[in-house]
């Protein structure tokens, strides 16, 4: 038995004993995705987990994801797989900064990407995901809207909405730093490939993309498309589920540098340790949780196209 097999066996055994549900984001390393009960986008994972009878949720991802799980499942103990796994974009906006931003644009509703800290969600009118940002903005009866914390997602939404969007200048370094030259090189190497880009990429990348999708959207597109080759402009962890679900198709990274160090902090040893110690616990204070949940629930009430 290999070390990966042994650790995976011990994790599954302990998770069953403790009635723990293991969630893994699509950007996690392959062995962590394989040991998880559920894999996917952060909000969808939290919502699915809230509908289970699990006593413990172990989120293999970064801190804001575990916070979201705590927001929607306050009765469950939520654990983060690796202490200190954060999100540079989420940390680019604080609640105080958002309050100042709102004061500069009185009356404009705030749309906040779920990739944000709980305190920022609590100061927002409604949340959005990378998949539904356009629909959320369109649902608001307001001529001007504030979007936080990702400027690239906001600029993508602006292309498809009538409202004026004022955006916070935050960004995901992994997506924002992707260069057009690197993508064009990948396209030259794979001329028949469909370029799928995440809306956290810069406008210059989205301009040349064949399709713009969230991670779950890319998985769905690849399953349904008749294309046989794809260039993937998002964190390289998504290549694993794409290849796993589509063994007859080829997937290439847009660049070798699209790696989130925080997402890669979690290994199987960390998963096992978190289950054994039931640490670190992530719990959102109730006053913040209630207000943040309201923003999430408003988003979920927006009709899908």
C-alpha atoms as one frame of an Amber mdcrd trajectory, in Angstrom:
protein
   0.000   0.000   0.000   1.372   3.403  -0.993   1.572   6.338   1.408  -1.225
   8.102  -0.498  -3.421   5.011  -0.238  -2.702   4.638   3.483  -3.447   8.280
   4.243  -6.590   8.213   2.127  -7.811   5.085   3.938  -7.167   6.640   7.356
  -8.914   9.865   6.342 -12.012   8.091   5.077 -12.178   5.910   8.196 -11.870
   8.861  10.577 -14.326  10.995   8.588 -16.902   8.225   8.861 -16.309   7.835
  12.613 -16.728  11.572  13.201 -19.597  12.080  10.743 -17.425  14.579   8.891
 -17.995  15.753   5.329 -14.857  16.562   3.345 -15.139  19.315   0.725 -12.397
  20.051  -1.806 -12.237  22.997  -4.166 -11.406  22.329  -7.809  -7.975  23.915
  -7.325  -6.829  21.420  -4.678  -4.156  18.817  -5.471  -5.449  15.635  -7.095
  -5.105  13.313  -4.104  -7.090  15.728  -1.921  -9.825  15.959  -4.553  -9.940
  12.167  -4.699 -10.397  11.742  -0.942 -13.151  14.358  -0.685 -16.858  13.604
  -0.482 -17.645  16.574  -2.717 -15.583  18.676  -5.112 -16.512  21.868  -6.919
 -16.805  25.655  -6.545 -16.680  27.122  -3.062 -20.249  28.379  -2.643 -21.860
  25.341  -4.259 -19.889  23.095  -1.917 -21.019  25.053   1.138 -24.662  24.967
   0.065 -24.547  21.217  -0.585 -22.847  20.611   2.771 -25.538  22.625   4.585
 -28.148  20.169   3.332 -26.435  17.125   4.823 -26.571  15.622   8.295 -22.825
  15.942   8.828 -21.636  17.153  12.219 -18.309  18.401  10.866 -17.427  20.111
   7.592 -13.759  19.941   6.625 -13.094  22.450   3.850 -10.010  21.787   1.759
  -9.510  25.246   0.335  -8.814  28.698   1.747 -10.200  30.577   4.722 -13.009
  32.548   3.070 -14.438  29.252   1.792 -14.574  27.805   5.298 -16.167  31.065
   6.449 -18.887  30.648   3.838 -19.534  27.122   5.078 -19.868  28.544   8.606
 -22.242  31.243   7.344 -24.664  28.733   5.842 -24.145  25.941   8.428 -23.818
  27.611  11.844 -24.863  24.425  13.627 -21.926  22.456  12.218 -18.274  22.566
  13.228 -16.314  23.890  10.246 -12.638  23.064   9.890 -10.066  24.475   7.474
  -7.640  21.919   6.077  -4.508  24.064   6.368  -4.040  26.893   8.865  -3.032
  30.114   7.180  -4.428  29.222   3.757  -5.751  32.587   2.642  -6.791  34.432
  -0.501  -4.812  37.452  -1.668  -7.816  38.905  -3.485 -10.168  38.512  -0.523
  -7.604  40.260   1.651  -7.534  43.276  -0.693 -10.763  44.632   0.802 -11.710
  45.128   4.449 -15.090  46.011   5.917 -13.830  49.510   6.792 -12.654  50.069
   3.233 -15.999  48.920   1.888 -17.848  51.306   4.194 -15.705  54.162   2.848
 -16.345  53.003  -0.735 -20.095  52.999  -0.065 -19.888  56.521   1.391 -18.354
  57.709  -1.895 -21.358  56.340  -3.829 -24.403  56.795  -1.558 -27.400  54.720
  -2.485 -25.570  52.384  -4.876 -26.106  48.716  -3.977 -23.031  46.590  -3.299
 -22.478  43.348  -5.191 -19.730  41.309  -3.561 -18.049  38.292  -5.073 -18.187
  35.256  -2.799 -14.368  35.280  -2.866 -14.377  37.742   0.008 -14.105  37.752
   3.791 -17.239  37.388   5.907 -17.111  40.958   7.234 -17.206  42.288   3.664
 -20.131  40.050   2.734 -21.936  41.400   5.801 -21.509  44.988   4.521 -22.887
  44.049   1.096 -26.383  44.068  -0.337 -25.996  40.901  -2.385 -23.328  38.370
  -3.263 -22.448  36.914  -6.650 -20.341  34.132  -8.084 -18.189  34.165 -11.194
 -21.013  32.275 -12.899 -23.915  34.594 -12.053 -22.347  38.066 -11.673 -24.075
  39.407 -14.779 -27.512  38.135 -13.715 -27.064  39.523 -10.204 -26.168  43.013
 -11.448 -29.045  42.983 -13.940 -31.459  42.027 -11.139 -30.804  45.266  -9.260
 -33.111  48.208  -9.846 -30.340  50.780  -9.685 -28.520  52.840 -12.347 -25.185
  52.486 -10.548 -23.725  49.496  -8.718 -20.615  48.858  -6.642 -18.753  45.593
  -7.240 -16.107  44.154  -4.946 -13.445  42.898  -4.567 -12.476  41.699  -8.095
 -12.064  44.369 -10.751 -11.784  41.870 -13.617 -15.078  40.180 -12.785 -16.648
  43.634 -12.502 -15.298  44.700 -15.884 -16.614  41.467 -17.392 -20.044  42.157
 -15.904 -19.928  45.728 -17.208 -19.703  44.403 -20.772 -23.044  42.641 -20.345
 -25.079  45.049 -18.220 -26.660  48.461 -18.629 -25.807  49.810 -15.182 -22.690
  51.808 -14.439 -20.377  49.640 -12.316 -17.923  51.192  -9.894 -15.427  48.521
  -8.915 -12.890  47.949  -6.193  -9.370  47.513  -7.649  -8.773  44.031  -6.211
  -7.754  41.025  -8.260  -6.595  37.412  -8.134  -2.854  37.439  -8.915  -2.991
  33.947 -10.454  -5.559  35.045 -13.047  -4.666  38.717 -13.369  -0.992  38.033
 -14.066  -1.676  35.710 -16.997  -0.103  37.326 -20.053  -1.567  37.449 -23.563
   1.779  36.326 -24.998   1.668  33.109 -22.965  -1.893  32.379 -24.046  -1.139
  33.051 -27.708   1.829  30.717 -27.487  -0.473  27.991 -26.150  -2.929  28.708
 -28.952  -0.153  28.399 -31.551   0.902  25.051 -30.061  -2.701  23.820 -30.032
  -4.470  25.577 -32.929  -7.590  23.386 -32.721  -8.113  23.913 -29.003 -10.946
  25.924 -27.461  -9.651  28.621 -25.110 -11.701  28.623 -21.886 -10.964  31.570
 -19.596 -12.114  32.412 -16.089 -13.672  35.903 -15.683 -11.037  36.710 -13.035
  -8.582  36.987 -15.962  -7.771  40.424 -17.351  -9.925  41.932 -20.111  -7.110
  41.356 -22.612  -7.328  37.599 -21.991 -11.121  37.551 -22.098 -10.980  39.396
 -25.434  -9.277  36.426 -27.083 -11.073  33.636 -25.188 -13.538  31.450 -27.058
 -15.630  30.974 -23.919 -15.603  32.659 -20.503 -16.755  30.430 -17.663 -16.437
  29.778 -13.930 -14.640  26.568 -12.938 -17.924  24.638 -12.751 -18.899  26.268
 -16.036 -15.699  25.020 -17.652 -16.393  21.502 -16.440 -19.893  21.629 -17.892
 -18.721  23.153 -21.171 -16.000  20.534 -21.644 -18.488  17.710 -20.998 -21.007
  19.064 -23.487 -18.682  20.372 -26.201 -17.846  18.383 -29.303 -14.342  19.890
 -29.245 -11.523  17.485 -28.404  -8.900  19.964 -27.188  -9.051  22.813 -24.683
  -6.689  25.452 -23.336  -7.607  26.233 -19.729  -7.008  29.752 -18.401  -7.503
  29.238 -14.699  -5.627  27.707 -11.761  -3.969  24.481 -12.883  -5.814  22.346
 -10.309  -8.882  22.349 -12.557  -7.021  20.298 -15.151  -7.338  17.216 -12.952
 -11.165  17.010 -12.823 -11.367  18.081 -16.468  -9.153  15.176 -17.544 -10.845
  12.794 -15.121 -14.316  13.555 -16.467 -13.264  13.628 -20.124 -10.732  10.852
 -20.768 -11.088  11.169 -24.535 -10.247  14.878 -24.601  -7.031  16.867 -24.149
  -6.577  19.809 -21.771  -3.617  22.194 -21.734  -2.743  24.934 -19.236  -2.765
  28.471 -20.603   0.489  29.018 -18.719   2.687  26.937 -16.430   2.549  29.718
 -13.834  -1.150  29.539 -12.920  -0.634  28.007  -9.473  -2.192  29.316  -6.266
   0.241  28.660  -3.430  -2.500  28.907  -0.814  -4.651  26.331  -2.577  -1.647
  24.029  -2.673  -0.960  24.274   1.067  -3.240  21.311   1.755  -1.911  17.766
   1.486  -3.362  14.510   2.736  -1.344  14.846   5.942  -3.098  18.163   6.612
  -6.518  16.642   5.990  -5.830  13.817   8.418  -4.389  16.164  11.039  -7.411
  18.468  10.829  -9.753  15.529  11.380  -7.689  14.169  14.270  -7.357  17.492
  16.120 -10.579  19.123  14.868  -8.529  22.249  14.312  -8.399  24.918  13.039
 -12.057  25.762  13.581 -13.536  28.557  11.479 -16.612  30.197  12.984 -18.148
  33.488  11.857 -19.523  35.639  14.722 -23.310  35.575  14.740 -23.885  39.280
  14.085 -21.647  39.118  11.009 -22.971  35.719   9.937 -26.613  36.819   9.841
 -25.890  39.847   7.672 -23.568  37.888   5.372 -26.162  35.130   5.008 -28.731
  37.714   3.950 -26.466  38.782   1.059 -25.961  35.158   0.023 -29.696  34.382
   0.198 -30.537  37.429  -1.917 -28.176  36.126  -4.577 -29.755  32.675  -4.490
 -33.168  34.256  -5.075 -32.045  35.798  -8.378 -33.569  33.865 -11.292 -31.122
  32.060 -13.558 -31.080  32.804 -17.243
